[in-house]
Amino acid sequence: MRTEYVLPLQTKISRQIEHFEKDKDAAQSGSAANKIQKEIFSLRKQAEELTKYDELLRYYADKKIKLDLDDGVKVNYGKFGDLLDNVKKIAENKEGKQDEDNE
């Protein structure tokens, strides 16, 4: 997941930031420069979030978690803590209770 998605996305965001930095320097009006600065700020925020996710992903990858298909989705998803988006919903729901997304 890191090599296929996270690392290429980090590279893409870095390139976009560099591109916007050049555009900002070449901007002819203050409003254009401000718009570009907002984009840069947004991209930096995304890059920071992605870096945190990458660190968490690396942590769980280093643990080499073994999955047992007989344990089921709830148990296996629970092994990944905060890494997966809806793990809490799945892990906390009791047997027979529908997920909030399926209602």
ZADO-1210 file (C-alpha; in nm, 4 decimals, padded with zeros to 6 digits):
<atoms>
<atom x="00.0000" y="00.0000" z="00.0000" code="MET" pos="1"/>
<atom x="00.2848" y="00.2350" z="00.0813" code="ARG" pos="2"/>
<atom x="00.4738" y="00.1764" z="-00.2427" code="THR" pos="3"/>
<atom x="00.1652" y="00.1680" z="-00.4661" code="GLU" pos="4"/>
<atom x="-00.0298" y="00.4608" z="-00.3233" code="TYR" pos="5"/>
<atom x="00.1217" y="00.6611" z="-00.0380" code="VAL" pos="6"/>
<atom x="00.4733" y="00.7247" z="-00.1672" code="LEU" pos="7"/>
<atom x="00.3640" y="00.8227" z="-00.5221" code="PRO" pos="8"/>
<atom x="00.0995" y="01.0539" z="-00.3764" code="LEU" pos="9"/>
<atom x="00.3583" y="01.2176" z="-00.1508" code="GLN" pos="10"/>
<atom x="00.5774" y="01.2779" z="-00.4550" code="THR" pos="11"/>
<atom x="00.2859" y="01.4201" z="-00.6538" code="LYS" pos="12"/>
<atom x="00.1895" y="01.6602" z="-00.3744" code="ILE" pos="13"/>
<atom x="00.5503" y="01.7763" z="-00.3360" code="SER" pos="14"/>
<atom x="00.5710" y="01.8494" z="-00.7080" code="ARG" pos="15"/>
<atom x="00.2447" y="02.0408" z="-00.6988" code="GLN" pos="16"/>
<atom x="00.3724" y="02.2522" z="-00.4085" code="ILE" pos="17"/>
<atom x="00.6911" y="02.3302" z="-00.6018" code="GLU" pos="18"/>
<atom x="00.4860" y="02.4223" z="-00.9077" code="HIS" pos="19"/>
<atom x="00.2606" y="02.6531" z="-00.7075" code="PHE" pos="20"/>
<atom x="00.5612" y="02.8141" z="-00.5380" code="GLU" pos="21"/>
<atom x="00.6966" y="02.9076" z="-00.8821" code="LYS" pos="22"/>
<atom x="00.3556" y="03.0338" z="-00.9910" code="ASP" pos="23"/>
<atom x="00.3236" y="03.2410" z="-00.6757" code="LYS" pos="24"/>
<atom x="00.6578" y="03.4086" z="-00.7427" code="ASP" pos="25"/>
<atom x="00.5457" y="03.4878" z="-01.0977" code="ALA" pos="26"/>
<atom x="00.1976" y="03.6055" z="-01.0001" code="ALA" pos="27"/>
<atom x="00.1238" y="03.9550" z="-01.1246" code="GLN" pos="28"/>
<atom x="-00.1480" y="04.0454" z="-00.8767" code="SER" pos="29"/>
<atom x="-00.1846" y="04.0146" z="-00.5039" code="GLY" pos="30"/>
<atom x="-00.5158" y="03.8307" z="-00.5311" code="SER" pos="31"/>
<atom x="-00.3633" y="03.5678" z="-00.7612" code="ALA" pos="32"/>
<atom x="-00.0736" y="03.5235" z="-00.5209" code="ALA" pos="33"/>
<atom x="-00.3189" y="03.4849" z="-00.2312" code="ASN" pos="34"/>
<atom x="-00.5162" y="03.2166" z="-00.4181" code="LYS" pos="35"/>
<atom x="-00.1968" y="03.0299" z="-00.4920" code="ILE" pos="36"/>
<atom x="-00.0866" y="03.0629" z="-00.1290" code="GLN" pos="37"/>
<atom x="-00.4167" y="02.9077" z="-00.0176" code="LYS" pos="38"/>
<atom x="-00.3554" y="02.6160" z="-00.2526" code="GLU" pos="39"/>
<atom x="-00.0045" y="02.5739" z="-00.1149" code="ILE" pos="40"/>
<atom x="-00.1376" y="02.5788" z="00.2408" code="PHE" pos="41"/>
<atom x="-00.3994" y="02.3163" z="00.1537" code="SER" pos="42"/>
<atom x="-00.1416" y="02.0930" z="-00.0154" code="LEU" pos="43"/>
<atom x="00.0985" y="02.1231" z="00.2784" code="ARG" pos="44"/>
<atom x="-00.1811" y="02.0227" z="00.5135" code="LYS" pos="45"/>
<atom x="-00.2550" y="01.7196" z="00.2940" code="GLN" pos="46"/>
<atom x="00.1149" y="01.6325" z="00.2845" code="ALA" pos="47"/>
<atom x="00.1366" y="01.6506" z="00.6631" code="GLU" pos="48"/>
<atom x="-00.1678" y="01.4258" z="00.7027" code="GLU" pos="49"/>
<atom x="-00.0279" y="01.1811" z="00.4491" code="LEU" pos="50"/>
<atom x="00.3072" y="01.1742" z="00.6309" code="THR" pos="51"/>
<atom x="00.1326" y="01.0872" z="00.9582" code="LYS" pos="52"/>
<atom x="-00.0645" y="00.8138" z="00.7821" code="TYR" pos="53"/>
<atom x="00.2554" y="00.6797" z="00.6255" code="ASP" pos="54"/>
<atom x="00.4212" y="00.6601" z="00.9670" code="GLU" pos="55"/>
<atom x="00.1222" y="00.4708" z="01.1069" code="LEU" pos="56"/>
<atom x="00.1152" y="00.2432" z="00.8032" code="LEU" pos="57"/>
<atom x="00.4857" y="00.1708" z="00.8414" code="ARG" pos="58"/>
<atom x="00.4361" y="00.0930" z="01.2127" code="TYR" pos="59"/>
<atom x="00.1681" y="-00.1674" z="01.1388" code="TYR" pos="60"/>
<atom x="00.3649" y="-00.3079" z="00.8459" code="ALA" pos="61"/>
<atom x="00.6674" y="-00.3585" z="01.0719" code="ASP" pos="62"/>
<atom x="00.4503" y="-00.5504" z="01.3199" code="LYS" pos="63"/>
<atom x="00.3868" y="-00.8113" z="01.0471" code="LYS" pos="64"/>
<atom x="00.0346" y="-00.8793" z="01.1698" code="ILE" pos="65"/>
<atom x="-00.0896" y="-01.2243" z="01.0885" code="LYS" pos="66"/>
<atom x="-00.4468" y="-01.2467" z="00.9726" code="LEU" pos="67"/>
<atom x="-00.6613" y="-01.5540" z="01.0233" code="ASP" pos="68"/>
<atom x="-00.9555" y="-01.5675" z="00.7869" code="LEU" pos="69"/>
<atom x="-01.1419" y="-01.7837" z="01.0362" code="ASP" pos="70"/>
<atom x="-01.1423" y="-01.4891" z="01.2810" code="ASP" pos="71"/>
<atom x="-01.3631" y="-01.2847" z="01.0522" code="GLY" pos="72"/>
<atom x="-01.3569" y="-00.9250" z="00.9379" code="VAL" pos="73"/>
<atom x="-01.4304" y="-00.7670" z="01.2760" code="LYS" pos="74"/>
<atom x="-01.1371" y="-00.9306" z="01.4505" code="VAL" pos="75"/>
<atom x="-00.8923" y="-00.8842" z="01.1627" code="ASN" pos="76"/>
<atom x="-00.9832" y="-00.5181" z="01.1116" code="TYR" pos="77"/>
<atom x="-00.9457" y="-00.4607" z="01.4845" code="GLY" pos="78"/>
<atom x="-00.5816" y="-00.5655" z="01.4609" code="LYS" pos="79"/>
<atom x="-00.5052" y="-00.2522" z="01.2581" code="PHE" pos="80"/>
<atom x="-00.6200" y="00.0054" z="01.5119" code="GLY" pos="81"/>
<atom x="-00.6620" y="00.3553" z="01.3664" code="ASP" pos="82"/>
<atom x="-00.5115" y="00.2652" z="01.0318" code="LEU" pos="83"/>
<atom x="-00.8408" y="00.1779" z="00.8650" code="LEU" pos="84"/>
<atom x="-01.1135" y="00.4400" z="00.8489" code="ASP" pos="85"/>
<atom x="-01.4208" y="00.2555" z="00.9727" code="ASN" pos="86"/>
<atom x="-01.2542" y="00.0004" z="01.1997" code="VAL" pos="87"/>
<atom x="-01.4188" y="00.1358" z="01.5126" code="LYS" pos="88"/>
<atom x="-01.7638" y="00.1000" z="01.3598" code="LYS" pos="89"/>
<atom x="-01.6959" y="-00.2543" z="01.2467" code="ILE" pos="90"/>
<atom x="-01.5130" y="-00.3663" z="01.5597" code="ALA" pos="91"/>
<atom x="-01.7643" y="-00.2108" z="01.8013" code="GLU" pos="92"/>
<atom x="-02.0807" y="-00.3343" z="01.6264" code="ASN" pos="93"/>
<atom x="-02.2228" y="-00.6493" z="01.7785" code="LYS" pos="94"/>
<atom x="-02.3222" y="-00.9539" z="01.5792" code="GLU" pos="95"/>
<atom x="-02.6547" y="-00.8984" z="01.4052" code="GLY" pos="96"/>
<atom x="-02.6436" y="-00.5187" z="01.4371" code="LYS" pos="97"/>
<atom x="-02.6148" y="-00.3349" z="01.1049" code="GLN" pos="98"/>
<atom x="-02.3377" y="-00.0891" z="01.0349" code="ASP" pos="99"/>
<atom x="-02.4458" y="00.2749" z="01.0325" code="GLU" pos="100"/>
<atom x="-02.3493" y="00.2930" z="00.6648" code="ASP" pos="101"/>
<atom x="-02.5913" y="00.0141" z="00.5732" code="ASN" pos="102"/>
<atom x="-02.8985" y="00.1668" z="00.7374" code="GLU" pos="103"/>
</atoms>
